[in-house]
Amino acid sequence: MPSRTVRALCATALSAAALAVAAPGLAQADGTQDPAYSGPVTPCEVENTPRSGGFASEPQNFPKGIGRTGPTSFVLNFNEEDEPDKFDVIYQNKQIATTGWHGSESANKFNRPLSGPGSGSIRVAVPRGSSSVVTVRVSKDSESTVWHFTAQCPN
């Protein structure tokens, strides 16, 4: 009987490990949210709303559906408010665009090389590929930062 119990426990452990692999980023071993994962894929034109306070200082990743595979292009509109933040666009594990750090000099406590004020837009050229999802990675200067962005669907 003990050997069956051991097999059952091993099977349960393997199932839990498989679940963790099948759903990466949903939770860490201690049950907290993985900072590299922030939610399901959101479609273009849907605004990703401010994230502030309570999040780890690591970059946050937001999968964004763009409606078609590359090659294509879309416009990323962003507002980083006052404190410096940076948006990078990742496609099939490669960075394809960045906004650079944007924000106000008065809130730039880490002396980031600012590319401009807190709001703007960039056209993102998506290279040939097989995915219709990009990841927008948000890097921030502090826990209290506020930002939002939208991706305009390709025409």
C-alpha positions as CSV (number, residue, x, y, z in Angstrom):
1,M,0.0,0.0,0.0
2,P,2.7,2.6,0.7
3,S,4.1,2.3,-2.9
4,R,0.6,3.3,-4.2
5,T,0.6,6.3,-1.9
6,V,4.0,7.3,-3.1
7,R,3.0,6.9,-6.8
8,A,-0.2,9.0,-6.2
9,L,1.8,11.8,-4.5
10,C,4.4,11.7,-7.3
11,A,1.6,11.9,-9.9
12,T,0.0,14.8,-8.0
13,A,3.3,16.6,-7.9
14,L,3.9,16.0,-11.6
15,S,0.4,17.3,-12.4
16,A,1.1,20.4,-10.3
17,A,4.4,21.0,-12.1
18,A,2.7,20.5,-15.5
19,L,0.0,23.0,-14.5
20,A,2.7,25.5,-13.5
21,V,4.4,25.0,-16.9
22,A,1.1,25.2,-18.8
23,A,0.1,28.5,-17.1
24,P,3.4,30.4,-16.6
25,G,3.4,33.5,-14.5
26,L,0.1,33.1,-12.9
27,A,1.6,32.5,-9.4
28,Q,4.9,31.9,-7.8
29,A,5.5,29.0,-5.4
30,D,4.5,31.2,-2.5
31,G,1.2,32.0,-4.2
32,T,2.1,35.6,-5.1
33,Q,1.6,37.0,-8.6
34,D,4.6,36.7,-10.9
35,P,5.6,40.4,-11.6
36,A,6.5,39.4,-15.2
37,Y,2.8,38.5,-15.9
38,S,0.0,40.9,-15.6
39,G,-3.1,39.3,-17.2
40,P,-4.6,37.8,-20.3
41,V,-4.1,39.1,-23.8
42,T,-6.1,42.3,-24.3
43,P,-7.2,43.3,-27.8
44,C,-6.0,46.4,-29.5
45,E,-8.0,49.6,-28.8
46,V,-8.6,48.4,-25.2
47,E,-6.8,50.7,-22.8
48,N,-4.4,49.2,-20.3
49,T,-5.1,51.2,-17.2
50,P,-2.8,52.6,-14.6
51,R,-0.9,50.2,-12.4
52,S,0.5,51.9,-9.3
53,G,1.5,50.9,-5.8
54,G,1.8,47.4,-4.6
55,F,3.7,46.0,-7.6
56,A,7.3,44.8,-7.6
57,S,9.8,47.2,-9.2
58,E,10.5,44.7,-12.0
59,P,9.1,45.4,-15.4
60,Q,5.5,44.4,-16.0
61,N,4.5,42.5,-19.1
62,F,1.1,43.0,-20.9
63,P,0.2,40.8,-23.8
64,K,-1.6,42.8,-26.5
65,G,-3.5,41.2,-29.4
66,I,-2.9,43.2,-32.6
67,G,-5.4,41.3,-34.8
68,R,-2.9,39.9,-37.3
69,T,0.5,38.4,-37.7
70,G,3.6,40.3,-38.9
71,P,4.6,42.0,-41.0
72,T,2.3,44.9,-40.0
73,S,2.5,48.0,-37.9
74,F,0.4,49.7,-35.2
75,V,0.5,52.8,-33.1
76,L,1.2,52.6,-29.4
77,N,-0.2,55.6,-27.6
78,F,1.1,56.1,-24.1
79,N,0.8,58.4,-21.1
80,E,3.4,58.0,-18.4
81,E,2.2,61.0,-16.4
82,D,4.9,62.6,-14.3
83,E,7.2,59.9,-13.0
84,P,9.5,58.4,-15.6
85,D,8.4,55.1,-17.2
86,K,9.4,53.3,-20.3
87,F,7.4,51.0,-22.7
88,D,9.2,48.3,-24.7
89,V,7.4,46.3,-27.4
90,I,8.4,42.6,-27.6
91,Y,7.4,40.3,-30.5
92,Q,8.3,36.7,-30.5
93,N,10.9,37.2,-27.8
94,K,12.6,40.1,-29.5
95,Q,12.3,43.8,-28.6
96,I,11.1,45.6,-31.7
97,A,10.4,49.1,-30.3
98,T,10.8,51.3,-27.2
99,T,9.5,54.7,-26.1
100,G,12.6,55.4,-24.1
101,W,12.1,56.9,-20.6
102,H,9.4,59.6,-20.6
103,G,8.4,61.8,-17.6
104,S,9.2,65.1,-15.9
105,E,12.7,66.1,-14.9
106,S,11.5,67.0,-11.4
107,A,10.3,63.4,-10.8
108,N,13.4,61.8,-12.4
109,K,15.0,60.7,-9.1
110,F,17.2,58.0,-10.8
111,N,18.4,60.4,-13.5
112,R,17.1,58.3,-16.4
113,P,17.9,59.7,-19.8
114,L,14.5,61.2,-20.6
115,S,13.3,61.1,-24.2
116,G,10.5,63.6,-23.6
117,P,7.4,64.5,-21.6
118,G,5.1,61.8,-20.2
119,S,2.8,61.3,-23.2
120,G,3.2,60.5,-26.8
121,S,2.9,57.8,-29.5
122,I,5.2,55.7,-31.6
123,R,4.6,53.6,-34.7
124,V,5.7,50.0,-34.2
125,A,6.8,48.0,-37.2
126,V,6.1,44.3,-36.5
127,P,8.4,42.0,-38.6
128,R,7.3,38.9,-40.3
129,G,6.2,36.3,-37.8
130,S,3.6,33.8,-36.8
131,S,2.0,35.5,-33.8
132,S,-0.7,38.1,-33.6
133,V,0.3,39.1,-30.0
134,V,2.9,41.6,-28.9
135,T,4.0,42.1,-25.3
136,V,4.2,45.6,-24.0
137,R,6.8,45.7,-21.1
138,V,6.4,48.6,-18.7
139,S,9.5,49.6,-16.7
140,K,9.0,52.1,-14.0
141,D,10.9,54.3,-11.6
142,S,8.8,53.8,-8.5
143,E,5.9,52.0,-6.9
144,S,3.7,55.2,-7.1
145,T,4.0,55.7,-10.8
146,V,0.8,56.0,-12.9
147,W,0.6,55.2,-16.6
148,H,-1.7,53.9,-19.3
149,F,-1.4,52.9,-23.0
150,T,-3.4,51.7,-26.0
151,A,-2.4,50.0,-29.2
152,Q,-4.3,51.1,-32.2
153,C,-5.3,48.2,-34.4
154,P,-3.4,47.9,-37.7
155,N,-5.4,49.0,-40.8
